Amino acid sequence: MAQSSDLEQAISTLVNQFHSASSNGSGTLKTDEFKNLLSSQMPNMVKGIATEQGLGEIMRKMGVADGEGISFKNFWSLIQNVATNQHSILAAAQKAGCSCILL
Amino acid sequence: MAQSSDLEQAISTLVNQFHSASSNGSGTLKTDEFKNLLSSQMPNMVKGIATEQGLGEIMRKMGVADGEGISFKNFWSLIQNVATNQHSILAAAQKAGCSCILL
């Protein structure tokens, strides 16, 4: 593959981070693996994982069934939510006349 | 916001790239702006934009209505498709015993 662009590298990062978090390469994460991924990789954008209740709520919103592993599809639903939120913040800021990017 | 992780930076990159491609800050891209974004930022992961037919096909799959701009939701549907493909490639490689990441 030719040199990757920033956008392509960003997509690869999302996919790779999910895979790196899985200890057994099964394609799904155990709850503990998922919790470690969130606390190390989403400290700013996802809040509330410190309590079992908060983590359970996040997983329910991602469509994870009780006692099941976290699939890439579940993970992607979280990423989509976060990205859509970030987009809304940026769109609102631009509307207010701010020429800015997310840091 | 505290220091961003790789994953958070990747999400910001996706959101920022979409916004930077818009000339008027309206929150949607014109077809030409979108085409420029794909050719500069997705040269490896999205093929077929060189012809009008190919670009039209991609935009239809993204849910863009004829004559409409490209919303973040449309853009995200493309990103999701690409990421899901990349995930499948990686999952298949891992199943075959390869311990690898996407470059």
Backbone of each chain as ProteinMPNN parsed JSONL, in Angstrom:
{"seq_chain_A": "MAQSSDLEQAISTLVNQFHSASSNGSGTLKTDEFKNLLSSQMPNMVKGIATEQGLGEIMRKMGVADGEGISFKNFWSLIQNVATNQHSILAAAQKAGCSCILL", "coords_chain_A": {"N_chain_A": [[0.851, -1.191, 0.0], [0.477, 2.238, -0.762], [1.911, 5.237, 0.735], [0.163, 6.139, 3.668], [-2.555, 8.398, 4.232], [-3.432, 11.045, 6.6], [-6.094, 10.619, 7.317], [-6.529, 7.946, 6.593], [-4.677, 6.721, 8.243], [-5.845, 7.33, 10.66], [-8.161, 5.766, 10.597], [-7.001, 3.216, 10.521], [-5.786, 3.262, 13.032], [-8.016, 3.192, 14.754], [-9.032, 0.635, 14.173], [-6.823, -0.993, 14.723], [-6.362, -0.472, 17.467], [-8.566, -1.615, 18.677], [-8.136, -4.316, 18.048], [-5.66, -4.767, 19.265], [-6.353, -4.711, 21.888], [-7.501, -7.081, 22.456], [-6.887, -10.122, 23.986], [-6.84, -12.727, 23.075], [-7.195, -12.785, 20.376], [-9.717, -13.314, 19.349], [-11.481, -11.679, 18.156], [-13.439, -10.484, 19.602], [-13.881, -8.48, 22.593], [-13.248, -9.093, 26.069], [-15.058, -7.984, 28.998], [-13.273, -6.813, 30.866], [-11.034, -6.297, 29.275], [-12.097, -4.464, 27.537], [-12.733, -2.405, 29.291], [-10.172, -1.652, 30.115], [-9.222, -0.69, 27.674], [-10.878, 1.543, 27.269], [-10.209, 3.105, 29.528], [-7.517, 3.643, 29.112], [-7.417, 4.667, 26.519], [-9.589, 6.318, 25.994], [-9.795, 8.525, 27.824], [-10.694, 11.163, 27.952], [-12.901, 11.486, 26.238], [-14.834, 9.57, 26.826], [-16.77, 9.172, 29.62], [-17.402, 7.993, 32.973], [-16.814, 5.313, 33.401], [-15.782, 4.366, 35.694], [-17.407, 3.3, 37.66], [-19.263, 0.245, 38.148], [-21.864, 0.398, 37.379], [-21.894, 2.616, 35.628], [-20.228, 1.71, 33.565], [-21.727, -0.479, 32.721], [-23.962, 0.81, 31.7], [-22.891, 2.211, 29.507], [-22.128, 0.024, 27.937], [-24.595, -1.139, 27.436], [-25.76, 0.813, 25.821], [-24.172, 0.481, 23.628], [-25.137, -1.787, 22.592], [-24.392, -4.252, 23.652], [-25.031, -7.493, 24.7], [-26.044, -8.961, 27.838], [-23.417, -10.591, 29.497], [-22.094, -11.17, 27.174], [-19.292, -10.876, 24.842], [-17.503, -7.94, 23.632], [-18.071, -6.847, 20.469], [-16.555, -5.797, 17.313], [-18.443, -4.342, 16.019], [-20.086, -3.417, 18.129], [-18.167, -1.814, 19.443], [-17.71, 0.019, 17.421], [-20.094, 1.374, 17.365], [-19.918, 2.903, 19.673], [-17.712, 4.554, 19.006], [-18.814, 5.926, 16.879], [-20.838, 7.395, 18.152], [-19.273, 9.074, 19.805], [-17.783, 10.47, 17.847], [-19.84, 11.756, 16.476], [-20.806, 13.441, 18.44], [-18.527, 15.073, 18.791], [-18.422, 16.21, 16.312], [-20.784, 17.734, 16.368], [-20.156, 19.623, 18.307], [-18.078, 20.997, 17.055], [-19.381, 21.941, 14.782], [-21.252, 23.654, 15.918], [-19.555, 25.525, 17.054], [-18.369, 26.603, 14.793], [-20.545, 27.776, 13.599], [-20.941, 29.801, 15.375], [-18.958, 31.45, 14.629], [-16.369, 30.734, 15.088], [-13.236, 29.76, 13.958], [-12.024, 26.856, 14.054], [-10.296, 23.819, 15.194], [-10.579, 20.453, 16.492], [-8.728, 19.532, 19.387]], "CA_chain_A": [[0.0, 0.0, 0.0], [1.238, 3.488, -0.798], [1.902, 6.046, 1.967], [-1.194, 6.413, 4.137], [-2.895, 9.776, 4.598], [-3.851, 11.198, 8.003], [-7.418, 10.019, 7.493], [-6.378, 6.487, 6.539], [-3.991, 6.316, 9.469], [-6.808, 7.426, 11.761], [-9.017, 4.572, 10.519], [-6.173, 2.077, 10.937], [-5.605, 3.357, 14.486], [-9.24, 2.716, 15.406], [-9.125, -0.819, 13.997], [-5.701, -1.629, 15.432], [-6.523, -0.365, 18.918], [-9.542, -2.634, 19.088], [-7.506, -5.634, 17.956], [-4.576, -4.894, 20.248], [-6.934, -4.854, 23.23], [-7.981, -8.453, 22.624], [-5.747, -10.966, 24.352], [-6.818, -14.044, 22.432], [-7.405, -12.681, 18.926], [-11.001, -13.914, 18.985], [-12.316, -10.706, 17.447], [-14.278, -9.769, 20.571], [-13.175, -8.158, 23.836], [-13.901, -9.359, 27.348], [-15.408, -6.722, 29.667], [-12.066, -6.22, 31.45], [-10.189, -5.782, 28.191], [-12.775, -3.273, 27.034], [-12.585, -1.363, 30.312], [-8.781, -1.174, 30.004], [-9.12, 0.093, 26.437], [-11.518, 2.845, 27.504], [-9.516, 3.957, 30.505], [-6.228, 4.105, 28.58], [-7.507, 5.309, 25.207], [-10.669, 7.296, 25.891], [-9.945, 9.168, 29.133], [-11.389, 12.449, 27.86], [-14.131, 11.475, 25.444], [-15.847, 8.698, 27.435], [-16.73, 9.31, 31.078], [-18.354, 7.18, 33.737], [-16.527, 3.879, 33.43], [-15.172, 3.99, 36.98], [-18.333, 2.463, 38.416], [-19.817, -0.877, 37.389], [-23.128, 0.869, 36.801], [-21.571, 3.474, 34.488], [-19.711, 0.869, 32.493], [-22.867, -1.266, 32.228], [-24.809, 1.712, 30.916], [-22.196, 2.429, 28.23], [-22.187, -1.216, 27.157], [-25.981, -1.32, 26.965], [-25.949, 1.73, 24.688], [-23.421, -0.062, 22.493], [-25.832, -2.99, 22.124], [-23.769, -5.479, 24.153], [-25.957, -8.294, 25.498], [-25.488, -9.406, 29.125], [-22.555, -11.76, 29.49], [-21.453, -11.362, 25.864], [-18.106, -10.078, 24.561], [-17.725, -6.696, 22.878], [-17.661, -7.032, 19.074], [-16.119, -4.568, 16.638], [-19.665, -3.582, 15.716], [-20.408, -2.713, 19.377], [-17.13, -0.8, 19.629], [-17.897, 1.062, 16.413], [-21.257, 2.172, 17.753], [-19.396, 3.894, 20.627], [-16.881, 5.513, 18.253], [-19.744, 6.754, 16.091], [-21.455, 8.339, 19.087], [-18.282, 10.066, 20.212], [-17.453, 11.302, 16.689], [-21.002, 12.59, 16.179], [-20.778, 14.502, 19.457], [-17.426, 15.985, 18.486], [-18.852, 16.94, 15.116], [-21.789, 18.725, 16.767], [-19.454, 20.696, 19.022], [-17.324, 21.762, 16.069], [-20.343, 22.62, 13.905], [-21.825, 24.759, 16.693], [-18.503, 26.536, 17.216], [-18.2, 27.263, 13.501], [-21.726, 28.622, 13.413], [-20.749, 30.973, 16.229], [-17.914, 32.282, 14.057], [-15.033, 30.295, 15.497], [-12.543, 28.951, 12.968], [-11.228, 26.041, 14.962], [-10.269, 22.37, 15.051], [-10.544, 19.731, 17.761], [-7.379, 19.151, 19.796]], "C_chain_A": [[0.888, 1.244, 0.0], [1.146, 4.18, 0.567], [0.462, 6.369, 2.38], [-1.371, 7.886, 4.457], [-3.253, 9.83, 6.082], [-5.168, 10.479, 8.268], [-7.319, 8.497, 7.5], [-5.658, 5.977, 7.782], [-4.94, 6.345, 10.661], [-7.721, 6.196, 11.777], [-8.246, 3.341, 10.978], [-5.964, 2.077, 12.453], [-6.827, 2.812, 15.218], [-9.327, 1.192, 15.341], [-8.029, -1.523, 14.805], [-5.864, -1.595, 16.948], [-7.503, -1.408, 19.432], [-8.875, -4.009, 19.105], [-6.427, -5.834, 19.005], [-5.127, -5.146, 21.644], [-7.399, -6.282, 23.505], [-6.801, -9.385, 22.873], [-5.679, -12.23, 23.508], [-7.097, -14.005, 20.927], [-8.73, -13.248, 18.453], [-11.868, -12.946, 18.188], [-13.317, -10.027, 18.35], [-13.449, -9.512, 21.84], [-13.976, -8.653, 25.033], [-14.155, -8.008, 28.029], [-14.172, -6.031, 30.242], [-11.158, -5.61, 30.395], [-10.777, -4.476, 27.646], [-12.603, -2.108, 28.007], [-11.163, -0.788, 30.277], [-8.603, -0.293, 28.768], [-9.708, 1.486, 26.643], [-10.695, 3.709, 28.441], [-8.17, 4.44, 29.969], [-6.397, 4.956, 27.332], [-8.634, 6.339, 25.075], [-10.871, 8.046, 27.197], [-10.739, 10.465, 29.083], [-12.772, 12.345, 27.234], [-15.215, 10.547, 25.991], [-15.697, 8.758, 28.951], [-17.642, 8.252, 31.712], [-18.028, 5.711, 33.82], [-15.991, 3.415, 34.777], [-16.1, 3.099, 37.804], [-18.879, 1.353, 37.52], [-21.098, -0.457, 36.677], [-22.884, 1.718, 35.543], [-21.101, 2.668, 33.288], [-20.842, 0.048, 31.86], [-23.762, -0.445, 31.321], [-24.202, 1.957, 29.529], [-22.327, 1.187, 27.346], [-23.597, -1.492, 26.644], [-26.232, -0.438, 25.74], [-25.232, 1.237, 23.433], [-24.065, -1.332, 21.948], [-25.183, -4.292, 22.56], [-24.774, -6.233, 25.024], [-25.253, -8.766, 26.772], [-24.618, -10.654, 28.963], [-21.857, -12.02, 28.163], [-20.179, -10.523, 25.764], [-18.475, -8.842, 23.751], [-17.175, -6.88, 21.462], [-17.165, -5.716, 18.493], [-17.328, -3.698, 16.329], [-20.125, -2.785, 16.95], [-19.459, -1.539, 19.592], [-17.369, 0.359, 18.667], [-19.081, 1.957, 16.759], [-20.859, 3.237, 18.784], [-18.594, 4.979, 19.904], [-17.783, 6.475, 17.474], [-20.416, 7.806, 16.969], [-20.502, 9.455, 19.468], [-17.976, 11.019, 19.058], [-18.607, 12.249, 16.363], [-21.107, 13.735, 17.182], [-19.717, 15.547, 19.136], [-17.794, 16.858, 17.279], [-19.843, 18.045, 15.487], [-21.136, 19.915, 17.465], [-18.755, 21.617, 18.02], [-18.273, 22.563, 15.175], [-20.943, 23.827, 14.631], [-20.814, 25.887, 16.842], [-18.309, 27.314, 15.913], [-19.352, 28.217, 13.22], [-21.578, 29.918, 14.204], [-19.57, 31.833, 15.773], [-16.513, 31.904, 14.458], [-14.434, 29.42, 14.405], [-11.575, 28.044, 13.708], [-11.206, 24.563, 14.586], [-10.264, 21.75, 16.443], [-9.116, 19.385, 18.111], [-7.432, 17.86, 20.596]], "O_chain_A": [[1.916, 1.29, 0.676], [0.392, 3.751, 1.44], [-0.349, 6.81, 1.565], [-0.433, 8.545, 4.905], [-3.365, 8.796, 6.74], [-5.342, 9.823, 9.295], [-7.953, 7.835, 8.322], [-5.997, 4.918, 8.31], [-4.859, 5.503, 11.555], [-8.017, 5.65, 12.84], [-8.767, 2.52, 11.732], [-5.965, 1.02, 13.084], [-6.695, 2.061, 16.184], [-9.655, 0.539, 16.332], [-8.283, -2.52, 15.48], [-5.545, -2.566, 17.635], [-7.295, -2.008, 20.486], [-9.03, -4.771, 20.06], [-6.286, -6.92, 19.568], [-4.445, -5.729, 22.487], [-7.658, -6.646, 24.652], [-5.85, -9.437, 22.093], [-4.593, -12.75, 23.249], [-7.219, -15.046, 20.282], [-8.864, -13.625, 17.289], [-12.877, -13.348, 17.608], [-13.987, -9.085, 17.925], [-12.473, -10.206, 22.124], [-15.207, -8.638, 25.025], [-13.533, -7.007, 27.674], [-14.029, -4.814, 30.126], [-10.584, -4.54, 30.596], [-10.057, -3.526, 27.341], [-12.359, -0.973, 27.598], [-10.977, 0.423, 30.396], [-7.914, 0.727, 28.816], [-9.111, 2.485, 26.242], [-10.501, 4.899, 28.192], [-7.722, 5.529, 30.327], [-5.608, 5.873, 27.101], [-8.629, 7.143, 24.143], [-12.009, 8.195, 27.644], [-11.388, 10.832, 30.063], [-13.703, 13.034, 27.651], [-16.39, 10.711, 25.661], [-14.64, 8.44, 29.497], [-18.53, 7.701, 31.061], [-18.863, 4.921, 34.262], [-15.77, 2.222, 34.986], [-15.636, 2.244, 38.558], [-18.949, 1.499, 36.3], [-21.384, -0.878, 35.556], [-23.569, 1.562, 34.531], [-21.514, 2.907, 32.154], [-20.911, -0.103, 30.64], [-24.258, -0.934, 30.305], [-24.899, 1.917, 28.515], [-22.603, 1.293, 26.151], [-23.771, -2.018, 25.545], [-26.833, -0.873, 24.757], [-25.643, 1.543, 22.314], [-23.596, -1.891, 20.956], [-25.386, -5.328, 21.927], [-25.308, -5.672, 25.981], [-24.036, -8.948, 26.793], [-25.039, -11.645, 28.365], [-21.107, -12.988, 28.038], [-20.007, -9.566, 26.519], [-19.593, -8.71, 23.254], [-15.971, -7.047, 21.272], [-17.33, -4.655, 19.096], [-17.25, -2.471, 16.371], [-20.506, -1.621, 16.832], [-19.886, -0.422, 19.882], [-17.248, 1.526, 19.039], [-19.067, 3.155, 16.476], [-21.398, 4.344, 18.773], [-18.775, 6.17, 20.158], [-17.534, 7.679, 17.424], [-20.546, 8.965, 16.575], [-20.866, 10.631, 19.458], [-17.915, 12.233, 19.255], [-18.382, 13.408, 16.014], [-21.454, 14.86, 16.82], [-19.972, 16.749, 19.201], [-17.518, 18.057, 17.238], [-19.751, 19.161, 14.977], [-21.515, 21.065, 17.242], [-18.827, 22.841, 18.121], [-18.004, 23.72, 14.851], [-21.122, 24.89, 14.037], [-21.169, 27.064, 16.766], [-18.111, 28.529, 15.929], [-19.166, 29.308, 12.681], [-22.021, 30.983, 13.774], [-19.217, 32.813, 16.428], [-15.566, 32.651, 14.209], [-15.055, 28.447, 13.975], [-10.431, 28.424, 13.96], [-12.0, 24.112, 13.761], [-9.986, 22.419, 17.438], [-8.351, 18.982, 17.235], [-6.395, 17.364, 21.038]]}, "seq_chain_B": "MAQSSDLEQAISTLVNQFHSASSNGSGTLKTDEFKNLLSSQMPNMVKGIATEQGLGEIMRKMGVADGEGISFKNFWSLIQNVATNQHSILAAAQKAGCSCILL", "coords_chain_B": {"N_chain_B": [[-8.788, 20.185, 27.984], [-7.282, 17.098, 28.846], [-4.137, 15.566, 27.826], [-4.494, 14.01, 24.668], [-5.284, 10.63, 23.743], [-4.031, 8.109, 21.407], [-6.268, 6.982, 20.189], [-8.27, 8.877, 20.664], [-7.184, 11.045, 19.321], [-7.323, 10.026, 16.756], [-10.08, 9.974, 16.309], [-10.624, 12.723, 16.451], [-9.155, 13.525, 14.215], [-10.656, 12.408, 12.105], [-13.05, 13.882, 12.334], [-12.1, 16.519, 12.11], [-10.926, 16.512, 9.539], [-13.114, 16.259, 7.875], [-14.422, 18.672, 8.403], [-12.494, 20.547, 7.64], [-12.525, 20.245, 4.944], [-14.686, 21.571, 4.036], [-15.658, 24.512, 2.478], [-17.283, 26.618, 3.226], [-18.113, 26.294, 5.799], [-20.606, 25.215, 6.314], [-21.3, 22.795, 7.249], [-21.928, 20.789, 5.537], [-20.56, 19.078, 2.643], [-19.775, 20.139, -0.688], [-20.044, 18.382, -3.844], [-17.593, 18.531, -5.269], [-15.798, 19.317, -3.259], [-15.926, 17.091, -1.645], [-14.928, 15.152, -3.366], [-12.301, 16.049, -3.664], [-11.439, 15.663, -1.03], [-11.578, 12.857, -0.816], [-9.709, 12.084, -2.806], [-7.337, 13.177, -1.879], [-7.163, 12.246, 0.745], [-8.052, 9.606, 0.956], [-6.611, 7.777, -0.736], [-5.809, 5.12, -0.87], [-7.698, 3.501, 0.411], [-10.225, 3.986, -0.625], [-11.483, 3.378, -3.753], [-12.039, 4.178, -7.233], [-13.014, 6.738, -7.705], [-12.3, 8.239, -9.82], [-13.851, 8.31, -12.116], [-16.991, 9.775, -13.111], [-19.142, 8.116, -12.811], [-18.221, 6.192, -10.98], [-17.784, 7.767, -8.701], [-20.39, 8.637, -8.291], [-21.619, 6.238, -7.624], [-20.384, 5.581, -5.195], [-21.305, 7.728, -3.638], [-24.042, 7.238, -3.69], [-24.158, 4.869, -2.21], [-23.478, 5.926, 0.222], [-25.732, 7.175, 0.924], [-26.355, 9.672, -0.108], [-28.522, 12.026, -1.432], [-29.594, 12.844, -4.784], [-28.117, 15.776, -6.026], [-27.818, 16.867, -3.536], [-25.839, 18.104, -0.705], [-22.952, 16.633, 0.98], [-23.371, 15.224, 4.03], [-22.161, 15.042, 7.47], [-23.073, 12.673, 8.471], [-23.459, 11.124, 6.14], [-20.779, 10.979, 5.318], [-19.73, 9.616, 7.492], [-20.87, 7.137, 7.171], [-19.435, 6.126, 5.042], [-16.852, 6.002, 6.202], [-17.35, 4.118, 8.175], [-17.878, 1.835, 6.623], [-15.364, 1.451, 5.407], [-13.745, 1.059, 7.677], [-14.905, -1.256, 8.725], [-14.332, -3.073, 6.711], [-11.514, -3.087, 6.887], [-11.247, -4.117, 9.414], [-12.254, -6.71, 9.006], [-10.308, -7.767, 7.324], [-8.105, -7.781, 9.028], [-9.031, -9.449, 11.077], [-9.32, -11.852, 9.708], [-6.677, -12.336, 9.019], [-5.556, -12.672, 11.518], [-6.823, -14.957, 12.347], [-5.662, -16.734, 10.671], [-3.288, -17.01, 11.849], [-1.528, -14.906, 11.841], [0.222, -12.396, 13.47], [-0.465, -9.315, 13.45], [-0.613, -5.786, 12.454], [-2.51, -3.113, 10.947], [-1.036, -1.122, 8.408]], "CA_chain_B": [[-8.805, 18.719, 27.894], [-5.96, 16.507, 29.085], [-3.461, 14.987, 26.659], [-5.335, 13.033, 23.968], [-4.697, 9.336, 23.398], [-4.015, 7.829, 19.96], [-7.632, 6.725, 19.729], [-8.991, 10.154, 20.659], [-6.641, 11.837, 18.216], [-7.837, 9.46, 15.505], [-11.463, 10.453, 16.158], [-10.536, 14.15, 16.118], [-8.693, 13.639, 12.82], [-11.792, 12.133, 11.213], [-13.986, 15.007, 12.407], [-11.437, 17.72, 11.583], [-10.719, 16.415, 8.092], [-14.395, 16.561, 7.231], [-14.703, 20.112, 8.53], [-11.519, 21.327, 6.867], [-12.818, 20.112, 3.51], [-15.825, 22.432, 3.705], [-15.17, 25.883, 2.276], [-18.142, 27.664, 3.782], [-18.48, 26.003, 7.174], [-22.048, 24.949, 6.402], [-21.537, 21.483, 7.843], [-22.003, 19.778, 4.47], [-19.585, 19.287, 1.567], [-20.196, 20.051, -2.086], [-19.47, 17.193, -4.495], [-16.179, 18.768, -5.588], [-15.034, 19.303, -2.001], [-15.879, 15.695, -1.208], [-14.023, 14.449, -4.282], [-10.942, 16.447, -3.265], [-11.143, 15.0, 0.242], [-11.301, 11.436, -1.079], [-8.493, 11.843, -3.59], [-6.144, 13.502, -1.096], [-7.111, 11.581, 2.056], [-8.381, 8.179, 0.916], [-6.12, 7.248, -2.015], [-5.646, 3.663, -0.838], [-8.838, 2.758, 0.958], [-11.427, 4.154, -1.464], [-11.098, 3.373, -5.17], [-13.115, 4.339, -8.216], [-13.602, 8.078, -7.75], [-11.787, 8.971, -10.986], [-14.946, 8.508, -13.07], [-18.211, 10.334, -12.529], [-19.986, 6.967, -12.458], [-17.671, 5.61, -9.76], [-18.051, 8.69, -7.596], [-21.839, 8.599, -8.069], [-21.925, 4.965, -6.966], [-19.934, 5.728, -3.797], [-22.206, 8.66, -2.956], [-25.335, 6.559, -3.492], [-23.988, 3.932, -1.078], [-23.399, 6.733, 1.447], [-27.061, 7.723, 1.197], [-26.463, 11.069, -0.549], [-29.58, 12.197, -2.44], [-29.166, 13.603, -5.979], [-28.097, 17.232, -5.915], [-27.652, 17.304, -2.141], [-24.481, 18.098, -0.177], [-22.561, 15.441, 1.749], [-23.414, 15.529, 5.461], [-21.239, 14.239, 8.282], [-23.677, 11.333, 8.578], [-23.088, 10.431, 4.9], [-19.335, 10.744, 5.393], [-19.466, 8.596, 8.505], [-21.273, 5.842, 6.632], [-18.273, 5.676, 4.262], [-15.785, 5.65, 7.154], [-17.759, 2.87, 8.816], [-17.656, 0.767, 5.653], [-13.924, 1.24, 5.251], [-13.224, 0.492, 8.925], [-15.41, -2.624, 8.85], [-13.506, -3.863, 5.784], [-10.169, -3.22, 7.459], [-11.392, -5.028, 10.556], [-12.411, -8.075, 8.482], [-9.002, -8.203, 6.818], [-7.25, -8.044, 10.186], [-9.576, -10.609, 11.786], [-9.005, -13.037, 8.899], [-5.238, -12.551, 9.108], [-5.275, -13.189, 12.857], [-7.319, -16.338, 12.364], [-4.685, -17.526, 9.92], [-2.07, -17.133, 12.651], [-0.64, -13.755, 11.665], [0.132, -11.395, 14.524], [-0.125, -8.139, 12.634], [-1.442, -4.588, 12.518], [-2.669, -2.416, 9.667], [-0.084, -0.016, 8.223]], "C_chain_B": [[-7.385, 18.201, 28.127], [-5.399, 15.979, 27.768], [-4.35, 13.915, 26.003], [-4.569, 11.741, 23.711], [-4.68, 9.177, 21.876], [-5.43, 7.681, 19.409], [-8.419, 8.029, 19.648], [-8.49, 11.063, 19.541], [-7.168, 11.352, 16.883], [-9.259, 9.948, 15.248], [-11.464, 11.932, 15.776], [-10.093, 14.357, 14.675], [-9.843, 13.424, 11.849], [-12.74, 13.333, 11.163], [-13.363, 16.258, 11.773], [-11.268, 17.684, 10.071], [-12.0, 16.738, 7.344], [-14.651, 18.067, 7.257], [-13.758, 20.959, 7.694], [-11.838, 21.298, 5.38], [-13.957, 21.03, 3.071], [-15.373, 23.885, 3.609], [-15.994, 26.908, 3.047], [-18.616, 27.386, 5.205], [-19.956, 25.684, 7.38], [-22.334, 23.616, 7.073], [-21.79, 20.403, 6.817], [-20.967, 20.114, 3.397], [-20.284, 19.298, 0.213], [-19.498, 18.848, -2.715], [-17.981, 17.373, -4.786], [-15.295, 18.731, -4.344], [-14.85, 17.867, -1.504], [-14.897, 14.902, -2.067], [-12.564, 14.786, -3.946], [-10.512, 15.748, -1.972], [-10.776, 13.536, 0.011], [-9.972, 11.259, -1.804], [-7.243, 12.185, -2.781], [-6.022, 12.633, 0.148], [-7.44, 10.093, 2.036], [-7.863, 7.522, -0.362], [-6.027, 5.726, -2.031], [-6.929, 2.927, -0.478], [-10.131, 2.931, 0.175], [-10.993, 4.285, -2.927], [-12.306, 3.755, -6.026], [-13.685, 5.736, -8.317], [-13.178, 8.853, -9.002], [-12.89, 9.224, -12.02], [-16.175, 9.059, -12.354], [-19.137, 9.213, -12.047], [-19.539, 6.344, -11.13], [-17.973, 6.466, -8.54], [-19.54, 8.675, -7.24], [-22.252, 7.36, -7.294], [-21.561, 5.034, -5.481], [-20.912, 6.621, -3.025], [-23.588, 8.046, -2.735], [-25.263, 5.623, -2.286], [-23.944, 4.674, 0.259], [-24.742, 7.377, 1.792], [-27.215, 9.187, 0.808], [-27.535, 11.165, -1.642], [-29.056, 13.065, -3.589], [-29.215, 15.106, -5.729], [-27.931, 17.758, -4.499], [-26.167, 17.33, -1.759], [-24.224, 16.829, 0.634], [-22.494, 15.819, 3.226], [-22.375, 14.694, 6.206], [-21.759, 12.809, 8.421], [-23.352, 10.502, 7.329], [-21.616, 10.024, 4.948], [-19.04, 9.608, 6.357], [-19.845, 7.208, 8.007], [-20.146, 5.266, 5.763], [-17.146, 5.206, 5.189], [-16.094, 4.304, 7.813], [-17.522, 1.674, 7.894], [-16.188, 0.422, 5.519], [-13.353, 0.56, 6.499], [-13.66, -0.964, 9.089], [-14.644, -3.556, 7.907], [-12.131, -4.128, 6.359], [-10.181, -4.204, 8.63], [-11.49, -6.473, 10.069], [-11.08, -8.622, 7.986], [-8.102, -8.618, 7.985], [-7.714, -9.296, 10.933], [-9.229, -11.891, 11.031], [-7.518, -13.369, 9.003], [-4.871, -13.154, 10.466], [-5.704, -14.65, 12.972], [-6.31, -17.261, 11.686], [-3.34, -17.581, 10.64], [-1.101, -15.983, 12.509], [-0.848, -12.755, 12.796], [0.522, -10.055, 13.928], [-1.025, -6.941, 12.942], [-1.545, -3.973, 11.13], [-1.656, -1.287, 9.575], [-0.689, 1.074, 7.364]], "O_chain_B": [[-6.413, 18.795, 27.662], [-6.082, 15.95, 26.744], [-4.885, 13.036, 26.678], [-3.358, 11.757, 23.489], [-5.24, 9.998, 21.15], [-5.753, 8.176, 18.33], [-9.148, 8.262, 18.684], [-9.273, 11.762, 18.897], [-7.433, 12.149, 15.983], [-9.611, 10.293, 14.12], [-12.208, 12.349, 14.888], [-10.589, 15.251, 13.989], [-9.991, 14.169, 10.881], [-13.177, 13.747, 10.09], [-14.013, 16.963, 11.0], [-11.445, 18.699, 9.397], [-11.977, 17.406, 6.31], [-15.048, 18.657, 6.252], [-14.164, 21.963, 7.108], [-11.47, 22.211, 4.64], [-14.167, 21.24, 1.877], [-14.78, 24.423, 4.544], [-15.474, 27.941, 3.47], [-19.419, 28.139, 5.756], [-20.493, 25.859, 8.474], [-23.477, 23.332, 7.429], [-21.862, 19.225, 7.165], [-20.55, 21.263, 3.254], [-21.252, 18.571, -0.009], [-18.495, 18.356, -2.196], [-17.194, 16.452, -4.566], [-14.19, 18.188, -4.368], [-13.786, 17.483, -1.018], [-14.132, 14.083, -1.557], [-11.702, 13.908, -3.947], [-9.373, 15.302, -1.842], [-9.798, 13.035, 0.565], [-9.19, 10.377, -1.452], [-6.199, 11.559, -2.967], [-4.911, 12.311, 0.57], [-7.14, 9.385, 2.997], [-8.602, 6.782, -1.011], [-6.152, 5.109, -3.089], [-7.205, 1.851, -1.008], [-11.041, 2.111, 0.297], [-10.235, 5.187, -3.285], [-13.45, 3.66, -5.582], [-14.728, 5.929, -8.942], [-13.629, 9.976, -9.226], [-12.866, 10.237, -12.719], [-16.371, 8.84, -11.158], [-19.816, 9.336, -11.028], [-20.361, 6.015, -10.275], [-18.365, 5.962, -7.488], [-19.914, 8.697, -6.067], [-23.119, 7.416, -6.421], [-22.33, 4.602, -4.622], [-21.297, 6.305, -1.899], [-24.23, 8.301, -1.716], [-26.171, 5.583, -1.456], [-24.322, 4.127, 1.295], [-24.875, 8.041, 2.82], [-28.095, 9.877, 1.322], [-27.46, 10.467, -2.653], [-28.185, 13.913, -3.391], [-30.228, 15.638, -5.276], [-27.907, 18.971, -4.287], [-25.342, 16.673, -2.394], [-25.139, 16.062, 0.933], [-21.663, 16.634, 3.627], [-21.789, 13.765, 5.651], [-20.981, 11.857, 8.48], [-23.011, 9.324, 7.436], [-21.26, 8.882, 4.657], [-18.208, 8.744, 6.079], [-19.214, 6.217, 8.376], [-19.93, 4.055, 5.753], [-16.563, 4.143, 4.98], [-15.21, 3.464, 7.983], [-17.03, 0.632, 8.327], [-15.809, -0.75, 5.518], [-12.579, -0.392, 6.397], [-12.881, -1.804, 9.539], [-14.345, -4.696, 8.265], [-11.638, -5.256, 6.325], [-9.262, -5.003, 8.81], [-10.877, -7.365, 10.654], [-10.76, -9.791, 8.199], [-7.434, -9.651, 7.942], [-6.895, -10.105, 11.368], [-8.884, -12.901, 11.644], [-7.141, -14.539, 9.066], [-4.003, -14.022, 10.563], [-5.035, -15.464, 13.609], [-6.133, -18.413, 12.081], [-2.37, -18.126, 10.115], [0.028, -16.058, 12.996], [-1.972, -12.32, 13.046], [1.7, -9.698, 13.903], [-2.056, -7.071, 13.601], [-0.749, -4.286, 10.244], [-1.435, -0.571, 10.551], [-0.038, 2.085, 7.099]]}, "name": "protein", "num_of_chains": 2, "seq": "MAQSSDLEQAISTLVNQFHSASSNGSGTLKTDEFKNLLSSQMPNMVKGIATEQGLGEIMRKMGVADGEGISFKNFWSLIQNVATNQHSILAAAQKAGCSCILLMAQSSDLEQAISTLVNQFHSASSNGSGTLKTDEFKNLLSSQMPNMVKGIATEQGLGEIMRKMGVADGEGISFKNFWSLIQNVATNQHSILAAAQKAGCSCILL"}
